[in-house]
């Protein structure tokens, strides 16, 4: 199985001459290295390996992004379900923030959800009273973040 996977990966990387010799003589690595050494300086090999590395990197990033998106969507849905039975409220868990309120002059409630930046999470931790005013929560959050940005640097002794 390992040998076949190694050969398949080699062929994908453009090493069409990659093959295993008699399995009873030497290690897989030694046999493989012998085949690869003769063509490792090939420009085609370098190009294929760069392409393969880029594809693997993209696939890993995309997988992590999809997993994160799924977790965030589930979390936001749970927060929204938690506010379903109240007229207004604001809830923050981790980087998810959901606010439900009735805008002035309207009879319909609005529910807004968003991912918070690290600064916004810290601002909510420092100012939990923001959650007590759902109608102004986003404005208060923005003001809190702005105030954090203008704080003078700490003086160390």
C-alpha positions as CSV (number, residue, x, y, z in Angstrom):
1,X,0.0,0.0,0.0
2,X,2.7,2.5,1.0
3,X,4.8,1.6,-2.0
4,X,1.9,2.0,-4.4
5,X,1.0,5.4,-2.8
6,X,4.6,6.5,-3.2
7,X,4.6,5.6,-6.9
8,X,1.3,7.3,-7.5
9,X,2.5,10.5,-5.8
10,X,5.8,10.3,-7.9
11,X,3.8,10.0,-11.1
12,X,1.6,12.9,-10.1
13,X,4.7,15.0,-9.6
14,X,5.9,14.1,-13.1
15,X,8.3,11.3,-12.2
16,X,7.2,8.9,-14.9
17,X,10.2,6.6,-14.4
18,X,9.7,6.1,-10.7
19,X,9.4,2.4,-9.9
20,X,10.3,0.0,-7.1
21,X,12.9,-2.7,-7.5
22,X,12.9,-6.1,-5.9
23,X,11.1,-5.7,-2.6
24,X,13.4,-8.1,-0.8
25,X,16.5,-5.9,-1.3
26,X,17.0,-2.8,0.8
27,X,14.4,-0.3,2.2
28,X,11.6,1.4,0.3
29,X,13.2,4.7,1.0
30,X,16.6,3.7,-0.3
31,X,15.0,2.2,-3.5
32,X,12.9,5.3,-4.0
33,X,15.8,7.7,-3.3
34,X,17.8,5.9,-6.0
35,X,15.2,6.5,-8.6
36,X,14.5,10.1,-7.6
37,X,18.2,11.1,-7.4
38,X,18.6,10.6,-11.1
39,X,15.9,13.1,-11.9
40,X,15.6,15.4,-8.9
41,X,17.4,18.3,-10.6
42,X,14.8,18.3,-13.4
43,X,13.1,21.7,-13.9
44,X,9.9,19.8,-14.7
45,X,10.1,18.1,-11.4
46,X,10.6,21.4,-9.5
47,X,7.6,22.9,-11.3
48,X,5.4,19.9,-10.6
49,X,6.4,19.8,-6.9
50,X,5.6,23.6,-6.6
51,X,2.2,23.0,-8.2
52,X,1.6,20.0,-6.0
53,X,2.6,22.0,-2.9
54,X,0.3,24.9,-3.8
55,X,-2.6,22.5,-4.4
56,X,-2.1,20.8,-1.1
57,X,-1.9,24.2,0.7
58,X,-5.0,25.4,-1.0
59,X,-6.9,22.2,-0.1
60,X,-5.8,22.4,3.5
61,X,-6.8,26.1,3.8
62,X,-10.2,25.4,2.1
63,X,-10.9,22.5,4.4
64,X,-10.1,24.6,7.5
65,X,-12.2,27.4,6.2
66,X,-15.2,25.1,5.5
67,X,-14.9,23.6,9.0
68,X,-14.7,27.1,10.6
69,X,-17.7,28.3,8.5
70,X,-19.8,25.4,9.6
71,X,-19.0,25.9,13.3
72,X,-19.7,29.7,13.0
73,X,-23.0,29.1,11.2
74,X,-24.1,26.5,13.8
75,X,-23.1,28.9,16.6
76,X,-25.0,31.8,15.0
77,X,-28.1,29.7,14.5
78,X,-28.0,28.6,18.1
79,X,-27.7,32.2,19.3
80,X,-30.6,33.2,17.0
81,X,-32.7,30.4,18.4
82,X,-31.9,31.6,21.9
83,X,-33.3,35.0,21.1
84,X,-36.4,33.7,19.3
85,X,-38.7,33.9,22.3
86,X,-37.7,37.5,23.5
87,X,-38.6,40.9,22.0
88,X,-35.1,42.2,22.2
89,X,-31.7,41.1,23.4
90,X,-28.0,40.9,22.6
91,X,-25.9,37.8,23.0
92,X,-22.2,37.2,22.4
93,X,-20.4,33.9,22.5
94,X,-16.8,33.9,21.4
95,X,-16.6,35.8,18.1
96,X,-20.4,35.6,17.3
97,X,-22.7,38.5,18.2
98,X,-26.4,38.4,17.7
99,X,-28.7,41.4,18.4
100,X,-32.5,41.5,18.2
101,X,-34.5,44.7,18.5
102,X,-37.3,46.8,17.0
103,X,-36.0,49.8,15.1
104,X,-37.6,53.2,16.0
105,X,-40.8,53.7,13.9
106,X,-41.1,50.0,13.0
107,X,-43.3,47.3,14.3
108,X,-41.1,44.5,13.0
109,X,-38.2,43.1,15.0
110,X,-34.8,42.8,13.4
111,X,-32.2,40.2,14.2
112,X,-28.6,41.0,13.1
113,X,-25.7,38.6,13.5
114,X,-22.0,39.1,12.7
115,X,-18.5,37.8,13.4
116,X,-16.6,40.0,15.8
117,X,-13.0,41.1,15.4
118,X,-10.6,40.4,18.2
119,X,-10.8,44.1,19.3
120,X,-14.6,43.9,19.4
121,X,-14.5,40.8,21.5
122,X,-12.1,42.5,23.9
123,X,-14.4,45.6,23.9
124,X,-17.4,43.5,24.9
125,X,-15.4,41.8,27.6
126,X,-14.4,45.2,29.0
127,X,-17.9,46.7,28.6
128,X,-20.5,43.9,29.1
129,X,-23.2,46.6,29.6
130,X,-23.3,47.0,25.8
131,X,-25.4,43.8,25.8
132,X,-28.0,45.5,27.9
133,X,-28.9,48.0,25.1
134,X,-29.7,45.9,22.0
135,X,-31.0,48.9,20.0
136,X,-27.7,50.7,20.4
137,X,-25.4,47.7,20.7
138,X,-23.5,48.1,17.5
139,X,-23.0,51.9,18.0
140,X,-21.8,51.3,21.6
141,X,-19.5,48.6,20.4
142,X,-18.0,50.8,17.8
143,X,-17.5,53.6,20.3
144,X,-15.9,51.1,22.7
145,X,-13.5,49.9,20.1
146,X,-12.6,53.5,19.1
147,X,-11.9,54.3,22.7
148,X,-9.6,51.3,23.0
149,X,-7.7,52.6,20.0
150,X,-7.1,56.0,21.5
151,X,-6.0,54.8,24.9
152,X,-2.5,56.1,25.8
153,X,0.1,53.4,25.9
154,X,0.8,51.9,29.3
155,X,3.8,53.3,31.2
156,X,6.0,50.7,32.7
157,X,8.3,51.3,35.6
